[in-house]
């Protein structure tokens, strides 16, 4: 087993498995450290990156009675590494939902980001987190971004999304790292824990790769949709770019555009008709949509108009 540090990519090679951290640009970064193995391994690896200043940030949700011990552990770790340590304590209570806890944590992290004038927040979300989140969103019936909701953001960097949990555990053990175990992680009444303990371990390698492929495709598709929608003005959509989209992407763009214009009760047939018209109609033609609204096809754009009664 060998650990290597390359000049362009920090790479760990473990039991024939490898993972790589793309280097951060020079600057200051807020590293979210809970005290668990994922964030402890991330912090250890980030310390070797050149021209990068790290600030350790810890949010104590107050959900578990032993959470103060987590905070103390992270404080001592930051002191050992000679890094600044910033924390906040909340009293969310044991009944707090995952969504409530996440919102409170990111509110704290973004405040620290601003106060420190840092480049971004760095979190230790890994490949298993990516899969769990995608499955949870599918079960909950979230919209088009459900498969790709856990990704990179303007102010949040997640360098471990390609790294399986098992590789992080092996890496931490190889480097004799200590970490804290969250007792609630063993409670399978939580959906995420049930998936973590009973579903993901049973996925065949091929099935895991298929799901990862679907997530990657959804991420690209959502980026294309968001970029095109961002360029739409008022109730108009760029037709020339729309025509170039694959049919599945065009359908998603049309659905999002219609919803943005307060048209929500369309069915699949109406959506397919709108996509077909947008791509094939001659300039000046139009097709009826819903409640007196028509899709007008122009040479350069698509527009929605309301018929006078």
Backbone bond lengths (Angstrom), bond angles and torsions (degrees), N, CA, C in turn:
res aa  C-N    CA-C-N  psi(-1)  N-CA   C-N-CA  omega(-1)  CA-C   N-CA-C  phi
1 X - - - 1.469 - - 1.526 108.90 -
2 X 1.316 116.56 128.70 1.454 121.59 -174.17 1.514 109.73 -129.57
3 X 1.315 115.83 138.75 1.461 120.28 173.29 1.514 107.41 -112.72
4 X 1.338 116.16 125.23 1.454 120.60 -176.30 1.521 110.06 -124.07
5 X 1.312 116.47 144.49 1.458 122.39 175.01 1.515 108.42 -116.62
6 X 1.332 115.55 111.42 1.462 120.13 179.32 1.517 109.02 -91.56
7 X 1.316 116.83 165.98 1.463 120.06 -178.11 1.523 111.86 -75.44
8 X 1.332 117.16 -31.26 1.455 118.96 -176.96 1.518 113.04 -102.65
9 X 1.330 117.08 -27.55 1.451 120.69 -178.92 1.519 108.64 -139.16
10 X 1.334 116.57 132.47 1.445 120.29 175.14 1.519 107.60 -83.94
11 X 1.319 117.22 117.58 1.460 120.50 -169.32 1.513 110.33 -126.97
12 X 1.348 116.73 129.84 1.456 121.82 174.03 1.509 108.90 -108.48
13 X 1.292 118.61 130.69 1.453 122.22 178.86 1.521 107.14 -114.52
14 X 1.343 115.92 114.49 1.448 120.56 -169.61 1.522 109.48 -130.59
15 X 1.338 117.27 119.40 1.462 121.12 176.03 1.530 112.50 48.32
16 X 1.317 116.34 40.88 1.448 120.29 179.69 1.511 114.12 82.68
17 X 1.337 117.19 -7.69 1.460 121.41 177.74 1.520 107.91 -102.44
18 X 1.300 117.65 145.41 1.459 119.73 179.76 1.514 110.21 -129.45
19 X 1.319 115.00 152.86 1.451 119.04 171.33 1.512 107.95 -142.51
20 X 1.323 115.44 152.80 1.455 120.13 -175.11 1.517 110.32 -132.64
21 X 1.313 114.84 141.12 1.452 121.45 173.73 1.515 108.16 -108.83
22 X 1.326 116.61 116.02 1.451 118.52 174.77 1.527 108.32 -63.67
23 X 1.334 117.58 136.49 1.461 119.84 -175.53 1.515 112.30 -65.18
24 X 1.320 115.82 142.73 1.454 121.08 174.81 1.526 109.60 -78.15
25 X 1.311 116.01 148.61 1.447 119.47 174.58 1.529 109.21 -66.78
26 X 1.325 118.32 151.61 1.465 119.93 178.69 1.526 110.85 -53.38
27 X 1.322 115.81 138.62 1.458 120.00 179.59 1.512 111.33 151.74
28 X 1.315 115.34 -172.78 1.456 122.52 179.26 1.521 109.70 -101.99
29 X 1.337 116.50 136.77 1.453 121.56 -178.14 1.526 110.38 -130.74
30 X 1.325 115.22 142.64 1.453 122.16 176.23 1.514 107.71 -94.00
31 X 1.326 118.03 115.20 1.456 121.59 -178.47 1.529 108.55 -99.57
32 X 1.333 115.96 118.28 1.462 120.80 178.99 1.524 108.35 -79.41
33 X 1.325 116.51 113.65 1.462 121.79 -176.62 1.529 109.22 -121.33
34 X 1.308 116.18 113.93 1.465 121.23 179.26 1.516 111.85 -86.24
35 X 1.340 115.45 -25.74 1.453 120.98 -174.04 1.514 111.96 108.49
36 X 1.348 116.38 -10.33 1.457 120.21 176.70 1.514 111.71 -76.00
37 X 1.326 116.32 172.06 1.461 120.65 -173.76 1.527 111.87 -62.65
38 X 1.330 118.39 -34.94 1.461 120.61 -176.61 1.523 111.59 -63.42
39 X 1.330 116.57 -52.58 1.460 120.10 -176.89 1.526 111.99 -72.76
40 X 1.336 116.97 -29.93 1.468 120.02 177.08 1.524 109.90 -67.00
41 X 1.340 117.05 -43.71 1.470 120.65 178.07 1.521 110.64 -65.01
42 X 1.332 117.18 -40.41 1.466 120.63 178.86 1.519 110.73 -61.62
43 X 1.311 117.15 -48.15 1.468 120.61 -179.14 1.524 110.80 -59.83
44 X 1.330 116.71 -42.11 1.462 120.96 179.64 1.530 110.72 -60.00
45 X 1.344 116.36 -43.35 1.465 120.61 -178.46 1.522 111.89 -70.88
46 X 1.338 117.37 -38.68 1.464 120.43 -177.20 1.520 112.71 -66.27
47 X 1.312 117.23 -27.13 1.472 120.22 -177.36 1.517 112.33 -60.67
48 X 1.332 117.32 -23.74 1.467 120.34 -177.19 1.518 112.88 -85.33
49 X 1.331 117.41 -6.40 1.459 119.17 -177.48 1.526 110.99 -76.44
50 X 1.331 117.49 134.92 1.464 120.67 -177.46 1.524 112.52 -75.73
51 X 1.332 115.75 149.32 1.470 123.12 173.61 1.525 112.69 59.06
52 X 1.333 116.07 29.98 1.463 121.11 179.08 1.521 108.83 -124.27
53 X 1.327 115.79 124.61 1.465 121.80 176.05 1.523 108.45 -101.20
54 X 1.318 116.95 132.80 1.462 121.71 -175.52 1.528 110.97 -113.57
55 X 1.314 115.29 139.89 1.461 122.81 172.15 1.523 106.60 -121.31
56 X 1.325 116.86 122.50 1.462 121.57 -179.26 1.519 108.92 -84.25
57 X 1.333 116.15 125.49 1.463 121.24 -179.74 1.528 109.44 -121.72
58 X 1.320 116.10 134.30 1.466 120.58 -178.44 1.517 109.24 -133.84
59 X 1.337 115.59 129.95 1.462 120.45 177.60 1.522 109.17 -111.46
60 X 1.312 116.16 117.91 1.463 122.54 178.44 1.527 107.68 -92.84
61 X 1.330 116.39 105.27 1.463 120.45 -175.75 1.525 112.93 -66.83
62 X 1.331 116.24 -26.04 1.458 118.93 -174.14 1.518 111.51 74.76
63 X 1.324 117.01 22.95 1.466 121.39 -179.37 1.529 110.52 -84.39
64 X 1.338 116.62 -37.38 1.463 121.61 -179.12 1.532 110.31 -109.02
65 X 1.333 117.90 147.56 1.466 120.20 179.77 1.521 113.67 -66.22
66 X 1.349 117.21 -22.36 1.471 120.08 -178.52 1.524 112.55 -98.07
67 X 1.334 117.57 13.83 1.467 119.75 -175.84 1.532 112.20 -66.28
68 X 1.333 117.15 -26.01 1.467 119.44 178.76 1.528 110.66 -63.20
69 X 1.332 116.46 -31.72 1.465 120.27 178.20 1.527 110.79 -67.88
70 X 1.339 116.61 -33.94 1.466 120.14 175.40 1.522 110.19 -62.65
71 X 1.330 115.61 -45.50 1.460 120.29 -179.42 1.527 110.63 -61.02
72 X 1.328 116.58 -42.50 1.464 120.36 -179.82 1.520 110.84 -64.79
73 X 1.334 116.09 -38.98 1.467 120.45 178.77 1.525 110.80 -62.20
74 X 1.334 116.96 -46.07 1.467 120.91 -178.70 1.528 110.31 -66.69
75 X 1.331 116.59 -37.57 1.472 120.39 177.77 1.527 110.38 -60.96
76 X 1.320 116.89 -42.72 1.463 120.69 -179.87 1.526 110.98 -69.30
77 X 1.324 116.45 -34.94 1.457 120.04 177.58 1.528 110.61 -65.24
78 X 1.330 116.89 -44.08 1.459 120.77 178.08 1.528 110.73 -61.76
79 X 1.318 115.86 -40.02 1.471 119.89 178.91 1.526 110.57 -65.49
80 X 1.334 116.25 -40.39 1.469 120.60 178.18 1.529 110.86 -60.48
81 X 1.334 116.64 -39.37 1.452 121.16 -179.33 1.535 112.72 -87.83
82 X 1.319 116.03 -0.42 1.477 121.86 -179.93 1.540 110.84 59.10
83 X 1.319 114.76 47.37 1.464 121.51 179.68 1.525 110.23 -117.33
84 X 1.327 118.59 147.32 1.468 121.13 175.86 1.532 110.29 -61.05
85 X 1.322 116.32 144.60 1.457 121.74 -178.39 1.520 109.66 -128.31
86 X 1.340 115.92 125.78 1.461 121.67 178.78 1.523 107.76 -128.32
87 X 1.315 116.10 133.21 1.463 118.64 -179.70 1.525 110.79 -139.64
88 X 1.306 114.13 164.20 1.467 120.85 174.15 1.519 108.10 -142.73
89 X 1.327 116.05 142.12 1.457 121.44 179.32 1.518 109.92 -112.58
90 X 1.328 115.62 130.76 1.458 121.53 176.42 1.529 108.42 -120.39
91 X 1.303 115.87 168.89 1.462 120.87 177.81 1.527 108.25 -126.46
92 X 1.329 115.44 66.29 1.459 119.84 -177.59 1.521 112.25 -73.07
93 X 1.336 116.91 -27.27 1.456 120.31 178.53 1.512 112.84 84.99
94 X 1.338 117.71 159.80 1.471 121.84 -174.93 1.515 114.69 -66.51
95 X 1.333 118.41 -16.92 1.462 120.45 -178.45 1.528 112.86 -90.61
96 X 1.325 117.70 0.62 1.467 121.08 -178.73 1.526 110.40 -63.39
97 X 1.323 115.88 137.43 1.460 120.49 179.43 1.523 110.41 -77.79
98 X 1.345 115.34 164.59 1.463 120.41 176.85 1.519 110.52 -61.36
99 X 1.335 116.32 -38.82 1.465 120.44 -179.54 1.528 111.21 -64.78
100 X 1.339 116.98 -42.11 1.470 121.03 178.95 1.517 110.62 -63.38
101 X 1.328 115.73 -44.86 1.463 120.47 -179.87 1.524 111.20 -63.35
102 X 1.336 116.43 -41.90 1.466 120.46 -179.82 1.525 111.05 -64.41
103 X 1.321 116.80 -43.78 1.466 120.29 -179.78 1.524 110.96 -62.28
104 X 1.329 116.66 -43.30 1.466 120.39 179.52 1.531 110.93 -64.54
105 X 1.332 116.26 -40.52 1.470 120.44 -179.09 1.522 111.05 -64.44
106 X 1.327 117.56 -45.83 1.467 119.84 -178.00 1.523 112.31 -72.62
107 X 1.312 117.20 -28.02 1.470 119.28 173.55 1.528 109.35 -62.32
108 X 1.330 115.85 -44.39 1.470 120.89 176.93 1.528 111.06 -63.59
109 X 1.330 117.48 -48.41 1.464 120.80 -176.41 1.522 111.73 -63.25
110 X 1.321 117.43 -39.23 1.467 119.78 -179.45 1.527 110.96 -71.91
111 X 1.315 117.34 -29.65 1.463 118.96 174.67 1.529 110.38 -67.44
112 X 1.335 116.70 -42.84 1.464 120.73 177.45 1.527 110.08 -63.94
113 X 1.328 116.52 -40.03 1.470 121.46 177.49 1.522 110.68 -55.31
114 X 1.325 116.10 -46.02 1.458 120.89 -178.94 1.521 111.46 -69.56
115 X 1.326 116.19 -43.62 1.469 120.12 -178.38 1.521 111.78 -63.21
116 X 1.316 117.11 -36.19 1.470 121.73 -178.14 1.525 112.68 -89.60
117 X 1.341 116.15 -2.44 1.464 120.61 -177.78 1.524 110.68 51.78
118 X 1.326 114.89 45.44 1.464 121.19 -174.84 1.524 111.45 -89.46
119 X 1.316 115.08 166.53 1.466 121.00 -177.78 1.522 111.75 -77.73
120 X 1.334 117.33 -39.37 1.464 120.26 -177.05 1.520 109.80 -169.64
121 X 1.321 114.56 167.56 1.461 123.21 170.76 1.522 107.73 -92.70
122 X 1.312 117.68 139.08 1.464 121.32 176.61 1.522 108.44 -115.58
123 X 1.336 116.60 124.31 1.459 120.38 179.10 1.528 110.04 -117.15
124 X 1.332 115.10 163.56 1.466 121.08 -174.08 1.522 112.97 -100.39
125 X 1.321 118.02 23.23 1.465 119.53 176.82 1.526 109.87 -60.03
126 X 1.324 116.39 133.76 1.461 121.23 -175.61 1.521 110.69 -121.04
127 X 1.330 116.51 -172.91 1.456 120.80 -172.76 1.527 112.74 -62.92
128 X 1.328 117.30 -37.87 1.460 119.91 178.79 1.525 110.86 -65.71
129 X 1.335 117.44 -37.50 1.469 120.69 175.07 1.524 110.14 -60.70
130 X 1.333 115.83 -41.04 1.460 121.54 179.95 1.525 110.68 -59.91
131 X 1.328 116.28 -46.14 1.455 121.37 -179.22 1.530 111.37 -67.22
132 X 1.331 116.25 -44.56 1.467 120.33 179.58 1.525 110.90 -59.28
133 X 1.322 116.31 -45.93 1.465 120.55 -178.11 1.520 111.18 -63.88
134 X 1.327 116.99 -40.89 1.462 120.55 179.18 1.529 110.91 -62.73
135 X 1.321 116.90 -44.80 1.462 121.01 -179.48 1.522 110.67 -65.13
136 X 1.330 117.40 -42.86 1.467 121.67 178.39 1.524 110.08 -59.55
137 X 1.315 116.92 -43.92 1.466 120.28 -179.05 1.530 112.14 -67.80
138 X 1.335 116.47 -34.33 1.467 119.48 175.36 1.528 109.93 -64.31
139 X 1.330 116.49 -44.76 1.468 121.19 -179.98 1.526 110.59 -62.02
140 X 1.324 116.37 -39.65 1.457 120.66 -177.61 1.527 112.79 -80.47
141 X 1.329 116.84 -8.10 1.449 119.96 177.60 1.514 113.87 71.91
142 X 1.318 116.81 36.93 1.461 119.85 178.93 1.528 110.00 -70.06
143 X 1.318 116.10 167.43 1.459 122.26 -175.76 1.510 113.44 -72.06
144 X 1.334 115.55 -160.37 1.464 121.78 -171.92 1.523 113.47 -61.31
145 X 1.334 117.92 -22.08 1.459 120.06 -177.76 1.528 113.26 -91.36
146 X 1.317 116.21 2.28 1.457 119.45 -177.48 1.514 114.04 -58.87
147 X 1.353 116.57 -41.42 1.460 119.86 -178.85 1.519 112.65 -70.37
148 X 1.318 117.14 -25.52 1.468 119.65 -173.64 1.525 112.35 -119.54
149 X 1.337 116.56 25.42 1.468 119.08 -175.25 1.525 112.96 -70.52
150 X 1.325 117.13 -26.87 1.458 120.21 179.50 1.523 108.72 -99.47
151 X 1.314 116.01 97.11 1.457 120.58 -178.99 1.510 110.67 -151.31
152 X 1.310 116.09 -159.61 1.460 120.76 178.48 1.530 109.55 -80.82
153 X 1.303 116.30 151.85 1.457 121.70 176.69 1.519 108.39 -135.70
154 X 1.312 116.29 171.35 1.463 120.11 -178.33 1.519 111.24 -57.67
155 X 1.331 116.36 -40.96 1.466 119.96 -175.56 1.521 113.53 -113.41
156 X 1.341 117.43 8.99 1.465 121.06 179.32 1.524 109.81 -130.82
157 X 1.332 116.46 124.11 1.461 122.59 178.89 1.526 108.15 -109.96
158 X 1.336 116.30 131.54 1.470 121.23 179.55 1.529 108.34 -125.19
159 X 1.319 117.55 84.52 1.469 120.61 -171.93 1.523 115.15 -76.18
160 X 1.342 118.35 -4.49 1.461 120.22 -175.85 1.532 113.48 -106.20
161 X 1.323 118.59 11.67 1.457 120.07 -174.02 1.526 113.29 -64.39
162 X 1.314 118.52 -18.45 1.469 121.16 177.02 1.525 112.15 -95.22
163 X 1.328 116.87 2.48 1.467 121.02 -173.49 1.529 110.35 -105.18
164 X 1.339 118.71 120.16 1.463 120.90 175.97 1.528 111.56 -66.75
165 X 1.312 116.01 152.65 1.463 121.70 179.89 1.526 111.45 -56.31
166 X 1.325 116.75 -40.43 1.465 119.41 -176.05 1.522 111.67 -60.99
167 X 1.347 116.76 -33.78 1.460 119.62 179.23 1.529 110.92 -69.38
168 X 1.323 116.20 -37.08 1.466 119.48 177.77 1.526 110.89 -65.27
169 X 1.327 116.50 -41.61 1.462 120.26 178.57 1.521 111.21 -62.26
170 X 1.323 116.33 -44.44 1.465 120.17 179.25 1.523 110.66 -63.73
171 X 1.328 115.75 -42.13 1.471 121.22 178.95 1.527 110.65 -60.44
172 X 1.333 116.58 -45.24 1.471 120.71 -178.73 1.525 110.85 -64.20
173 X 1.332 116.89 -40.76 1.465 120.02 179.79 1.519 110.69 -69.27
174 X 1.320 116.43 -37.85 1.464 120.87 179.87 1.524 110.86 -60.79
175 X 1.333 116.07 -36.28 1.464 120.53 -177.47 1.517 112.99 -98.96
176 X 1.337 115.93 14.57 1.466 121.81 174.77 1.530 112.68 55.27
177 X 1.321 115.93 41.03 1.460 120.19 179.67 1.528 110.18 -83.45
178 X 1.305 115.50 146.09 1.461 121.81 173.84 1.520 109.18 -102.59
179 X 1.323 116.62 149.24 1.458 120.39 177.35 1.519 109.80 -152.98
180 X 1.303 115.59 171.57 1.464 123.01 178.90 1.534 109.81 -103.96
181 X 1.320 116.62 144.46 1.458 121.70 175.88 1.525 109.33 -103.60
182 X 1.317 116.00 127.88 1.465 122.16 176.89 1.528 108.28 -79.11
183 X 1.329 116.97 116.23 1.462 120.99 -176.26 1.526 112.66 -61.33
184 X 1.332 117.59 -29.28 1.472 120.05 -178.70 1.523 112.12 -71.43
185 X 1.339 116.92 -14.53 1.465 119.70 179.41 1.527 112.68 -67.39
186 X 1.340 117.51 -13.43 1.462 121.21 179.86 1.518 112.78 -94.03
187 X 1.319 117.28 -3.66 1.457 122.01 -176.50 1.529 110.05 -86.65
188 X 1.328 116.51 104.17 1.462 120.62 -175.86 1.523 113.97 -77.73
189 X 1.338 117.85 1.35 1.466 118.75 172.86 1.527 110.50 -70.97
190 X 1.341 117.26 -19.85 1.459 121.20 173.14 1.525 108.37 -81.24
191 X 1.343 116.48 132.91 1.453 120.88 -176.53 1.521 111.88 -57.72
192 X 1.335 116.98 -43.79 1.467 119.55 -178.13 1.525 110.77 -60.74
193 X 1.328 116.90 -42.73 1.461 119.78 179.54 1.525 111.46 -66.08
194 X 1.333 116.58 -37.93 1.467 119.97 177.75 1.528 110.37 -60.93
195 X 1.324 115.93 -44.63 1.467 119.78 177.99 1.525 111.04 -63.33
196 X 1.315 115.27 -42.18 1.474 120.93 -176.89 1.525 111.55 -63.66
197 X 1.335 116.28 -40.57 1.463 119.78 -173.67 1.520 113.82 -93.26
198 X 1.331 117.31 -28.27 1.455 119.60 -169.45 1.528 115.26 -119.79
199 X 1.323 117.65 -16.71 1.459 120.06 -176.80 1.527 111.93 -108.85
200 X 1.333 116.98 -58.40 1.470 119.32 -177.28 1.529 113.05 -57.50
201 X 1.355 119.13 -41.30 1.470 117.94 179.67 1.530 113.40 -63.14
202 X 1.341 117.04 -20.95 1.458 120.70 -178.49 1.528 112.87 -92.84
203 X 1.311 116.78 -5.55 1.461 119.61 177.77 1.522 109.97 -71.38
204 X 1.314 116.14 129.48 1.462 119.11 172.99 1.518 108.87 -65.98
205 X 1.322 116.66 155.11 1.459 121.14 -179.32 1.521 110.36 -55.89
206 X 1.324 116.47 -41.36 1.470 120.41 -178.83 1.530 110.70 -64.90
207 X 1.332 117.03 -39.84 1.463 120.24 179.82 1.524 111.01 -68.37
208 X 1.311 115.94 -38.30 1.465 120.38 177.20 1.530 110.05 -61.58
209 X 1.331 116.19 -43.07 1.461 120.34 -179.94 1.531 111.54 -67.77
210 X 1.327 117.03 -35.74 1.464 119.89 176.85 1.520 110.99 -62.91
211 X 1.338 116.33 -43.60 1.459 119.88 179.91 1.522 110.72 -65.29
212 X 1.320 117.03 -40.49 1.466 120.58 177.06 1.524 110.97 -62.81
213 X 1.344 116.01 -37.31 1.458 119.78 178.07 1.522 110.68 -65.25
214 X 1.327 117.30 -42.38 1.464 121.00 178.28 1.528 110.77 -62.05
215 X 1.327 116.46 -39.85 1.469 120.76 179.24 1.525 110.03 -64.35
216 X 1.342 116.17 -43.88 1.469 119.95 179.83 1.523 110.94 -63.51
217 X 1.333 116.85 -41.78 1.466 120.28 178.82 1.520 111.01 -65.55
218 X 1.333 117.10 -39.44 1.468 120.83 178.57 1.519 110.81 -65.37
219 X 1.327 116.56 -36.17 1.469 120.46 179.07 1.524 110.69 -63.43
220 X 1.328 116.28 -47.25 1.468 120.89 179.04 1.525 110.15 -63.23
221 X 1.323 116.11 -44.44 1.464 120.75 -178.85 1.532 111.16 -61.64
222 X 1.318 116.71 -43.01 1.466 120.12 179.86 1.523 112.36 -66.73
223 X 1.329 116.58 -34.36 1.460 119.67 176.25 1.521 110.72 -64.30
224 X 1.332 116.30 -42.51 1.463 120.64 178.30 1.525 110.53 -62.88
225 X 1.326 115.91 -43.50 1.466 120.24 -179.83 1.522 110.71 -63.12
226 X 1.317 116.56 -47.26 1.470 120.36 -177.70 1.519 111.78 -63.12
227 X 1.336 116.13 -39.75 1.468 119.45 179.99 1.525 111.37 -64.74
228 X 1.334 116.55 -41.86 1.458 119.67 -179.41 1.528 111.07 -69.64
229 X 1.328 116.65 -41.65 1.459 119.79 179.20 1.529 111.44 -65.73
230 X 1.329 116.48 -33.52 1.466 120.35 -180.00 1.523 110.96 -65.20
231 X 1.337 116.95 -26.51 1.463 120.60 -179.11 1.530 112.75 -89.53
232 X 1.329 116.93 -4.73 1.461 119.37 179.79 1.522 109.26 -74.47
233 X 1.320 116.27 138.74 1.465 121.68 -179.29 1.519 108.82 -113.49
234 X 1.320 114.98 130.94 1.462 121.04 -178.43 1.525 108.82 53.07
235 X 1.328 117.10 -119.26 1.464 119.29 -179.80 1.521 111.37 -108.90
236 X 1.337 116.38 26.65 1.461 120.90 -178.18 1.526 111.21 -110.62
237 X 1.333 114.77 147.61 1.460 121.86 179.91 1.524 108.32 -128.01
238 X 1.330 115.95 138.31 1.461 120.99 -178.07 1.532 109.70 -65.44
239 X 1.336 117.14 110.82 1.456 120.90 -175.96 1.525 112.21 -72.88
240 X 1.308 116.97 -39.15 1.454 120.12 -175.63 1.525 111.49 -62.45
241 X 1.332 117.18 -37.12 1.460 119.79 176.20 1.526 111.23 -76.75
242 X 1.329 116.10 -34.24 1.462 120.52 179.27 1.521 110.97 -61.36
243 X 1.333 117.45 -41.11 1.462 121.92 -178.58 1.525 111.23 -59.59
244 X 1.333 117.35 -32.02 1.456 121.52 -175.56 1.533 112.91 -79.89
245 X 1.325 117.83 -9.47 1.462 120.33 -176.77 1.518 111.62 -75.38
246 X 1.343 118.14 144.80 1.468 120.14 169.65 1.529 109.10 -58.63
247 X 1.330 116.01 154.35 1.465 119.09 -172.53 1.528 112.30 -58.78
248 X 1.327 117.75 -43.05 1.467 120.61 -178.47 1.527 111.03 -62.18
249 X 1.330 115.83 -40.42 1.460 120.01 179.12 1.522 110.17 -69.80
250 X 1.342 116.51 -42.00 1.463 120.78 179.25 1.528 110.73 -59.66
251 X 1.316 115.92 -39.26 1.466 119.98 178.53 1.529 111.24 -63.13
252 X 1.326 116.35 -42.03 1.467 120.43 178.69 1.528 111.05 -66.41
253 X 1.340 116.37 -40.99 1.461 120.55 178.42 1.526 110.11 -61.89
254 X 1.328 116.49 -46.64 1.457 120.37 -179.47 1.529 111.02 -60.90
255 X 1.329 117.06 -43.94 1.462 120.84 -179.83 1.529 110.89 -62.21
256 X 1.328 116.99 -44.26 1.466 120.64 -179.79 1.520 111.13 -66.30
257 X 1.339 116.05 -39.38 1.476 120.78 179.86 1.522 110.95 -65.54
258 X 1.320 116.95 -42.09 1.462 120.72 178.95 1.537 110.54 -64.01
259 X 1.316 116.06 -43.19 1.472 118.96 178.86 1.526 111.08 -64.21
260 X 1.331 116.07 -37.63 1.466 119.82 178.60 1.516 111.71 -63.85
261 X 1.329 115.66 -22.69 1.465 121.18 178.43 1.532 111.52 -104.13
262 X 1.344 115.02 25.21 1.470 122.49 173.57 1.522 114.28 64.64
263 X 1.326 116.90 27.47 1.461 121.59 171.63 1.522 107.83 -109.04
264 X 1.330 116.52 108.22 1.461 119.41 -171.22 1.528 114.38 -123.76
265 X 1.294 118.34 -16.30 1.462 120.21 -172.88 1.524 113.24 -95.18
266 X 1.312 116.86 26.83 1.465 119.58 179.88 1.535 110.01 -81.56
267 X 1.325 115.61 151.61 1.462 120.30 176.20 1.524 109.67 -103.21
268 X 1.313 115.68 -179.42 1.466 119.30 -176.91 1.519 111.60 -63.38
269 X 1.349 116.93 -36.97 1.454 120.34 -179.97 1.518 111.89 -63.36
270 X 1.321 116.52 -43.34 1.465 120.79 178.38 1.525 110.51 -63.60
271 X 1.315 115.61 -40.61 1.464 120.27 -179.93 1.522 110.74 -64.61
272 X 1.318 117.16 -45.48 1.467 120.78 179.53 1.528 110.39 -63.04
273 X 1.326 117.51 -39.91 1.460 120.76 179.67 1.518 110.98 -64.24
274 X 1.335 116.54 -38.62 1.458 120.44 179.77 1.529 111.24 -66.46
275 X 1.333 116.22 -41.56 1.472 120.18 178.80 1.525 110.32 -64.67
276 X 1.314 116.93 -45.05 1.466 121.19 -179.59 1.530 110.18 -61.78
277 X 1.332 116.60 -43.93 1.469 120.41 179.69 1.517 111.11 -63.68
278 X 1.339 115.99 -44.12 1.463 120.48 -177.89 1.519 111.74 -60.36
279 X 1.312 116.65 -32.29 1.466 120.17 -175.79 1.531 113.20 -91.35
280 X 1.338 117.27 -23.94 1.472 118.47 -170.54 1.520 115.19 -119.23
281 X 1.319 118.72 -19.86 1.466 119.66 -176.27 1.526 111.52 -67.51
282 X 1.329 115.42 151.12 1.451 120.53 173.06 1.529 108.85 -78.17
283 X 1.336 117.13 153.62 1.468 119.71 178.75 1.522 111.54 -54.37
284 X 1.324 115.38 134.41 1.449 121.53 179.60 1.514 113.85 98.49
285 X 1.342 117.71 -16.87 1.450 119.73 177.69 1.528 110.06 -78.58
286 X 1.334 115.59 159.48 1.460 119.92 179.66 1.517 109.76 -147.54
287 X 1.349 114.33 163.16 1.458 120.64 177.80 1.513 109.31 -138.60
288 X 1.328 115.84 144.68 1.463 120.51 -178.85 1.525 110.26 -71.96
289 X 1.329 115.30 140.33 1.454 121.09 177.85 1.531 109.79 -109.36
290 X 1.325 117.20 -94.19 1.453 122.12 -177.77 1.521 110.30 -136.89
291 X 1.307 116.52 145.45 1.465 122.99 169.65 1.523 112.63 47.58
292 X 1.340 116.31 47.30 1.456 119.50 176.82 1.503 115.30 79.85
293 X 1.311 117.62 5.18 1.471 121.67 178.67 1.523 108.89 -93.46
294 X 1.339 116.42 135.64 1.464 122.21 179.45 1.529 109.94 -118.69
295 X 1.321 114.73 145.53 1.459 121.41 171.17 1.515 107.16 -92.47
296 X 1.332 116.46 119.34 1.461 122.16 179.94 1.523 108.48 -102.50
297 X 1.325 116.45 126.61 1.463 122.01 -178.67 1.521 109.39 -99.91
298 X 1.317 116.07 112.72 1.456 121.97 175.24 1.522 109.34 -104.82
299 X 1.309 116.85 175.08 1.463 119.32 -178.27 1.526 111.78 -65.89
300 X 1.326 117.39 -41.90 1.456 120.64 -175.23 1.519 113.84 -104.17
301 X 1.329 116.84 -20.21 1.451 117.26 -176.11 1.522 111.93 -145.84
302 X 1.315 113.38 167.80 1.463 122.37 172.70 1.513 107.05 -111.29
303 X 1.321 116.38 143.00 1.459 120.25 -178.05 1.512 109.67 -139.60
304 X 1.322 115.05 156.16 1.462 121.76 176.71 1.525 108.17 -112.11
305 X 1.320 116.55 130.55 1.441 121.09 177.76 1.521 110.38 -128.05
306 X 1.315 115.76 151.74 1.454 121.37 179.52 1.520 109.06 -104.36
307 X 1.319 116.18 127.67 1.461 120.36 179.82 1.524 110.20 -71.10
308 X 1.324 115.18 140.87 1.458 118.55 175.91 1.514 109.53 -78.60
309 X 1.319 115.57 139.56 1.457 120.01 -178.91 1.503 110.76 -95.63
